[in-house]
Amino acid sequence: MLSAFATTRNPRDRRGKLAHTMSETPDARQRLSARIDEKQQAIRAYLARERPRRNRLSNVSIVGSGLAAALTAGPAVGGTGFTDAVANLFALSEDSIVWRVLCLFAVILSIAAALATNFATSRAVADRVSAAETSNAQLEGLAVSLDIGNIDVDEAVKLYQQYAGQVAFVDAASR
């Protein structure tokens, strides 16, 4: 019984070496289609996990740094008039409490923004999500071409390997 992945002489190989090619059978197309589908499912699961993480880290970074700047802008622009007004608004005995509280919140928000930015960049979350989205789209196009017979199986295998290789981290992450 012949395997769907048979070893044959590749006519393009001038050196006469054996090359692995996939026999052009419906079974071979079906097996490759199944493999493409499995990879797409793994990519979709990865994206379902990582897109929200990327968005959360980005939002914490943007909102945290914006709020930290806003907290320090009041005293910087308004000076003692601002701190006196806030102290009176909250019935505080000293305006220095206003400065200390605003600075403390600004520091906390700045640290949160810095940590979120570092977590996102150290794991290359945005780059990996983009690569997974691109690979998923390429695999979808490959699956369509394979299903309608617009591409031979050997070429489809090469493209599958290329597209799947771009997201090798997906298999490691989904285990």
C-alpha positions in Angstrom: 0.0 0.0 0.0 1.4 3.4 -1.0 1.5 6.2 1.4 0.0 9.6 0.5 3.5 11.0 1.1 5.4 8.8 -1.4 9.1 9.2 -2.2 9.8 9.7 -5.9 12.4 11.1 -8.2 11.8 14.8 -8.6 12.3 15.5 -12.3 13.5 19.0 -11.4 16.4 17.6 -9.4 19.3 17.5 -11.9 21.6 15.7 -9.5 19.3 12.6 -9.5 18.8 12.7 -5.7 15.6 11.4 -4.2 13.2 14.1 -3.1 10.1 13.8 -1.0 6.9 14.7 -2.9 3.4 14.1 -2.2 1.5 11.9 -4.6 -1.4 13.7 -6.3 -4.2 11.7 -4.8 -7.5 12.7 -3.3 -6.3 11.2 0.0 -3.2 13.4 -0.1 -5.3 16.5 -0.7 -7.6 15.5 2.1 -4.7 14.9 4.5 -3.1 18.2 3.7 -6.5 20.0 4.1 -6.9 18.4 7.5 -3.5 19.5 8.5 -4.2 23.0 7.4 -7.4 23.0 9.3 -5.7 21.8 12.5 -3.1 24.5 12.2 -5.8 27.1 11.7 -7.6 25.9 14.7 -4.4 26.2 16.8 -3.9 29.7 15.4 -7.5 30.7 16.2 -7.1 29.4 19.8 -3.8 31.3 20.1 -5.4 34.5 18.8 -8.4 34.1 21.1 -5.9 34.0 24.1 -3.4 36.6 22.9 -5.5 39.4 21.4 -7.2 40.2 24.7 -3.9 40.1 26.5 -2.3 42.4 23.9 -5.3 44.8 24.2 -5.2 44.8 28.0 -1.5 45.5 28.1 -1.8 48.3 25.6 -4.8 49.9 27.4 -3.1 49.8 30.8 0.0 51.4 29.3 -2.0 54.2 27.5 -4.5 54.9 30.3 -1.9 54.6 33.0 0.6 57.0 31.5 -2.2 59.4 30.5 -3.7 59.5 34.0 -0.2 59.9 35.6 0.4 62.9 33.4 -3.1 64.3 34.2 -2.5 63.9 38.0 0.7 65.9 37.8 -0.6 68.5 35.4 -3.0 70.1 38.0 -0.4 71.0 40.6 2.1 71.9 37.8 -0.2 74.3 36.1 -2.3 75.5 39.0 0.4 75.6 41.6 -0.6 76.4 45.2 -4.0 77.7 44.1 -4.9 74.3 42.7 -3.7 72.4 45.8 -5.5 74.9 48.1 -8.7 74.5 46.1 -8.5 70.7 46.3 -7.7 70.7 50.0 -10.7 72.9 50.6 -12.9 70.7 48.4 -12.1 67.6 50.4 -11.8 69.4 53.8 -8.1 68.6 54.2 -6.2 70.4 56.8 -3.0 70.8 54.7 -2.5 71.3 51.0 0.6 69.2 51.1 -1.6 66.1 51.5 -3.0 66.9 48.0 0.6 67.0 46.6 1.5 63.7 48.3 -1.6 61.8 47.2 -1.4 63.1 43.6 2.2 62.2 43.4 1.6 58.7 44.9 -1.1 58.0 42.4 1.0 59.3 39.5 3.9 57.0 40.6 1.6 54.0 40.9 0.1 54.6 37.4 3.5 55.3 35.9 4.8 52.0 37.3 1.7 50.1 36.0 2.2 51.7 32.5 5.9 50.8 32.4 5.2 47.2 33.5 2.5 46.8 30.9 4.7 48.2 28.2 7.6 45.9 29.2 5.5 42.8 29.4 4.1 43.5 25.9 7.5 44.2 24.4 9.4 41.4 26.2 7.1 38.8 24.8 6.6 40.5 21.5 2.9 40.1 21.9 1.9 42.5 19.1 4.4 41.0 16.6 3.3 37.5 17.4 -0.4 38.3 17.1 0.2 40.0 13.7 2.3 37.0 12.5 -0.5 34.6 13.5 -3.2 36.7 11.8 -1.1 36.8 8.6 -0.4 33.1 8.7 -4.0 32.3 9.3 -5.1 34.4 6.3 -2.4 32.7 4.1 -3.5 29.2 5.3 -7.1 30.1 4.5 -6.1 31.1 0.9 -4.1 27.9 0.6 -7.0 25.8 1.8 -9.3 27.4 -0.8 -6.8 26.8 -3.6 -6.3 23.2 -2.5 -10.0 22.6 -2.3 -10.8 23.9 -5.7 -7.8 22.2 -7.3 -6.1 25.4 -8.2 -2.7 24.3 -6.8 -0.9 21.0 -7.0 -0.2 19.1 -3.8 3.6 19.4 -3.9 3.4 23.2 -4.2 0.7 23.3 -1.5 2.9 21.3 0.9 5.8 23.8 0.4 3.5 26.8 1.0 2.0 25.1 4.1 5.5 24.5 5.5 6.4 28.2 4.8 3.2 29.6 6.4 3.2 27.2 9.4 6.9 28.0 10.0 6.0 31.7 10.5 4.0 30.7 13.6 6.1 28.0 15.1 5.5 29.6 18.5 1.8 28.8 18.2 2.3 25.0 18.7 4.6 25.6 21.7 2.1 28.1 23.2 -1.0 25.9 22.8 0.4 23.0 24.7 
